[in-house]
């Protein structure tokens, strides 16, 4: 297990706010040197604490994303294998274990319904997934 330093935690918070920020900007924001930011970033990536860098797209900038939540029931002894398979799918933005009737919850974003359909097909093909239910998110309540 990788222990996060206070600098690591500040860096992660800054990256959550703007993953495109330069090393110089991040160093200024969290009050450390560029070398410290670079070193911390390398440790966070190498330890898999940072698993990927991504962007949020303003839906008014063109093309609505198809967003959905998938709940998944897994065969108990295959949970780790299934999680590894699901993490390979870039459309799955986040994956969470949960309690209750479902074992996993996946948040999904695709650029089109055909892409969404392909993700559902690939998910159904994963050995050990016993059942799933997917709900497309139609609108954000404000």
N, C-alpha and C positions, 0 to 999 in steps of 0.2 A: 504494500500500500504506500502510496506517495503522500508524504505530509506536506501540506501547503504552508508556505511562509506567509507572513502578513503582506509582503511585497507581491507574492503570487496572487493572493486574494484581491489586492488592489488592481493588479494587472488584469485579472479575469473580469472584474467589474468594469474597467475601462474598455476592454475588448467587447463586452456585451453591449455597451453603449455604442461603440463604433469599431467594428473589426477591421476597418480600412485605415485606421489611424496609423501614422508612421511611428517608427521606433522613437524618434525624437519627440514627437507629440506625446506619446505614451509616457516617456521618461519625465517630461515636464508635468504632465497631469498627476503622476503618482509620486513625484519628488525624488527620483533616483536617477542614476546615470544611464546613458544609452546602453553601456556594456551590461549593466545589471538587468535592464529590460530584455536585452538579447539573450542573456544567460537564462533568465527565468522563462522566457518564451520557449527556448530550446528544451528545457527540462519539462515544461508543461506538455509540449508536443510529444517528446520522446516517452513520457510516462503515460501517454494516451489520455491525460486529463483534458487537453484540447484535442478533440477528435476530428474536427473539421472547421473550416472557416466558411461562412455563408453570408448571404445578403438577404435583406428584406426588400421587396419590390413594391412600390406604391402602385396599387391596383389601377389608379387613374392614368398611369404611365403607359398603359396598353395591356390588353389581355388579362382577364381575370384568372387567377389561379383556381384550380379545383382543389378545395381543401376538404379533408374528411378525418373522421376518427374511426379507427378500427379496433374492436375488442376481439381478443384472441384467446381461445382455450387450447392449451397444449398438453401433450402427453408428458406426464411428470418427469420422466427420466431423460427427456430430450430438450428440456428448457434451454440449456446453455447452447446447444447446437442450433436451435431455432432462433435464438437471439442473434447469434453470429450470422446466420443466413439473412435475417431481416435487416441487420445493420449494413449489409452490403447493398441494399436498395436505396439509392440516393433520394427517392421520393419520400421515404420515411424520415421525416425531419426529427422526430423524437420518439423514443420507445421507453415505456415505463412498466415495471412490474406492479401488480395490484392484488387486492384480495377480493373475495366474493366469487361470483359465478365465472368471471373471466380472469385469466392469468396475466395477460399483457394488454396494454393500450398503446396504439401507435397513432401519432399525428402525422397526416399525409398531406403533401402538396404536390400537385402535378400541373402541367401547363395546358392539358386538354383532357377531354373525356376518353378518347382512345388511349392516351397514356395511362390514365386512371384505370381503365379496363385491363390494360396489360399488367399493371401492378397487381390487381386483384387475381388475375390468372396465375401469375408467378407465385403469389402468396399461397394460393390453394395447392400448388404443386409441392410445397415444402412438407416433407415427411414429418409427422408428429404433430401437425396442426390438426386438432380434432374438429374445431368449429371456429367460425369467425362471424362477426356482424359489423357492417360498415355503414356509417351515416355520413352523408355529404353535408358539409356546413354551408348553408344557403346564404346567411347574412349575419353580420356581427350586430348583436343587440347593443344599443347605446342608451 
